[in-house]
C-alpha cells in the first residue's frame, strides 16, 4: 500500500486537485467502515500526498452522512502526519468577505448525534483540545495565501452546525452574538479525530457568502454563490500547492504525542478486541 505524509480533504466544490504526479487510487476499509471515497495518493510539489473528497466525488454525502472516523483513520493508515482541510463556509462578520479565505483557530460544536471520537468500548482517552489546530500547518497555509495573492484572515472561530439546511436568521444572529466568525458543517469532527489520531490539522475556510444575518443576503443569487465558490476553488488549488511545497519536513509540534497522557484506562482492563481495533492509534502506548 502506498504511503503519504500530507493529507488533503476537499469540501464542497473541491473534488480533486490538479497536478499530482504518479497518482494511484487507494480504497481502504477501516474498523469504522468505509471512507467517503477512494484516496488519491501521489506526489505534489515533491511531497507525498493523499487527497480525499469529503462528500465523495459527485457530492453524494450530506455532512451528517460523512463517516468522519473512517476518513481520518484511513489517513492514519496511509501514514499521513498532517492534514489540510478545505471547507466552504458562510461569513458571520462583515469584514470576512465572500471569495476571501479564513484560517480558523477555534471550533464550536452545534452538531447533534455525530460520533467525534475513536474511543469507547472499554478504552477511555481525553485529549487536550483547547487549541484545536496545528500552528505549523496554519503557518504553511498563511504563507501560501500570501504567495498566491489571496486575501486571507488568520484566526477566528468556525461554528460547526448540523445541516443540511442552513441557519435561520435567529440562529445566525445568536452565533454572531456569541463571537463566531464563520459557519460550516464538517470540520469540528475532523479536527477532534485528527487530534486523537495524533495528526496535525488545520482548515482553509473558503468564504462563499454572508450567512442569512446580512441585509444583502436576499439579494444574493445561487448563481453568484456558485461563481464565488468556483473562484474560491481556483484559489484553494493554488494555496494547496504552495502550502504542501512549503510545509516543514520535520514535525516539532505536540500533535504527534497527543495521546501520551490522554489514556486513562488501566492497560490490563482494555478488552482485547478494542486493543486490536485501535492498535494503529494507541499501539505505542498500550
N, C-alpha and C positions, 0 to 999 in steps of 0.2 A: 504494500500500500504506500502511495506517495506521501510525503510529509510537507508541511508548510509551517512557516514561522509567524506569518501575519494573516489574520482572518479579516475578511471584509463582508459585512452583512448589508445587503442592499434593500432599501424600502420601496415605497410607492414610486414608480417611475424608473427605478434603477434595478433592472432585472439582469444586467450583465455589465461588465466593464471591458472597454476596448483595450487591446494591446498586449495582454499576457501572452508569453511565448510557451511553446511546448505544453499546451494545456491538455488536461485529462479530466473527464468527468468521473467522480467517485460517489457511488451510492452506498450509504452506510446504514447499518442497523445499530441500535443502541438499547440498553436496558430500559429506556424510557420511550421506545417506539421509534418511528421514522422521522428524520428531519424534514423540513419543508420541501426540499428538492435535492438534487444531486449537488455536491460541491464541485466547483470548477477549480482545479488545482493547477498552478502553472508558475511562471516566472514573470515578475513585473518589476522593472527598474532594478534588476539584478537581485531581487529578493524573492523567496518562495512564498506564494500567497494562496489562500483558499477563499473563493467567493461563494456566497450563498444568497439566493433570493429569498428573503424572509417570508414573503407571501406566496412563494412558488412562482415559477415562470408563467406568465399569463394572469397573475394576480388572482389566485383561486382560493386563498385562505383569508378569512376575516382575522382581525387582531386576536379575537378570543379563541380562534381555532388553531393558532400557531402553537406548535409543540416546542416551546422555548427550551425545555430541558434537553430534548433530543438535539436541537440546533447547537447549543453550547457544548454538550457532551461530544457531539461529532467534531467540533473544532478541537476540543482537547485530544480526541483520538487521533487527529491528524497532526498533532504536535504543536498546534498554534499557541503562541505565548502572548500575542497582543491582538485585540480586535478593534477595528474601526467600524462603527455602526452608523449608517446613513439613514436619516429619518425625515419625512416630510412633516412639518409642524405648522400650526396656526400661531400667530403672534398675539400676545396679550399686552403688548406695550407699543405705544405709538412709535417709539424710536427704533423698534425692530421691524424693519420694513420688508414687504414681500420681495423675493429674489435675493435677500441677504442670508448670510449663514450665522448660526449661533453655535457656540461650543459650551453647552451647559456644564455647570459644576455640581448641580444638585438635582435630585429627583423627588417627586412627591406622588404617592400612590393613591389613585382613586379607582382602581380596578376592583372587581368583585369575583372571588372564587378561583382566581388563577393560582396555579402552583408555582411558587417562586423559590423553591429550594430543592436540592438533590437529597436532602437528609430526611430522616424518619425511619421507620421500620426497625427501631432498636438502636439507631446511631444518631446522637444529638450533637449538633455543632452550631455555634453562634458566631458568625463572622462580624468583624468591625465594618460598618458601612457608613460611618459619619462623612467620609469623603469618598463618594462612590465612583469617581472617575480617576484615571491614571494621568498624572501631570505630564509624564513623558510622552504619552500619545497625544494629549492636548497640545503640548508644545510643538509636536510634529505637524499637527493639523493647522495650528495657528501660523506656523512658518509657511506651510503650503498655501494657505489663503493669501498671505502677503505676497508670496512669489507669483501667485496666479492673478493677482489684482482683484480679488473678490472681497467686497465689503463684508466684514465679519465682526462678531461681538463675542468676547470671551467671558464666560461666567453666566450666572443666572440659573433659574430653576425650571426644569421640564416637568410639567404635570402630566402624569400618565393616566388617561381615562379609559373606561371600558370600551366604549363604542359598541357597534359600528356607527350609530348615529352621532352626529356632532352635538355640541353643548346647546342647552337652552340659553337665552340671554341672561336669565337669573344666575345660572351656574357660571357662565363666563365672567360676569361681574363679581361674583364671590371669589373666583380664582384670582382675579386681578386684585381684589382687596386683601387676599392672603399673601400677595407678593410674588405670585407666579409669573413667569416670563414667556414661556411657550407651552403649547399643549399638543400632545401626541397620544398614541395608543399602544406603543410597543416597548419602549426602551427600558423601563423600570425592571421588568423581569430579566431581560438580557443582562443588565448591569449586575443584578444580585447574583445570578447564576454564574456569570463570568468571575466574580469575586470568589465564590465558593470553589470554582474550578482553578483558582489561582492564575487567571488570565487577566492581563491588563485590558482595560476597556475605556473607550470614550466615544461620544456621539458627535457627529456632524449633522446638525439640525438645519434643514433647508426650509426657510420660511416661504410658504406658498400664498398666504393670505392673512388678513386680520381675522381673528375669531369674531363671532357674531356680536360682541360688545361694541364694535366700532360703528360709528354713524354711517360710514360709507359702505358697510358690509352688503346691504341690499342692492347696491349699485354694481357689485362685482358679479360678473357672469362666470359660468362654468368654463367658457372658452378662455377667459382671462386667467383663471386659476390654472388651467391646463398649460397655457402658454408660459406662465411663471414656473410651473413645475418642470417643463421641458428645459427652460433656461437654467434652472437650478441643477438639473441633472447634468447638463453640459459642464457647468462649473464644478460640480461634485466630482466628475470624472477627472478633471484636471487636478483638483485638490488631492484626490486619492493617489494619483501617480506621484505627485510631489511629496506627499506625506510618507508614502511607502519608501521612496528613494531617500528621504531624509531621516527615517527612523533610526535611532541608535541601535547598533547590533547587540550591545551588552545591556542586560537588564540590571538596573541598580535600585529599582523601586521595591516597595514592600509587597506588591501584589503577588509575587511568586511564593510568598510564605504566609498567605492569608489564613491558612488553616493551622499554622504551627501551634497556636494557643487557643484554637476555637473548639476543639473536640472535647466535650465534657464526659462522654460515656466511658465507663470503665472498660478497658480493652477486652477484658475477659468476658464481658457481658454482651459484646457485639454478636448478633446472630451470624452464623457462617454464611447464609445466603446474602445478607446485607453486606457483609465484608467482601464477598465476591462481586456483588453488584457495583459497589463503589470503589473497588480496588484501584481503578485508574485515577481516581481523585484523592484517595486517602492512603494508598498503599505505602507511601514513605513514612506515614505517621503511625499506622496500626499494623 
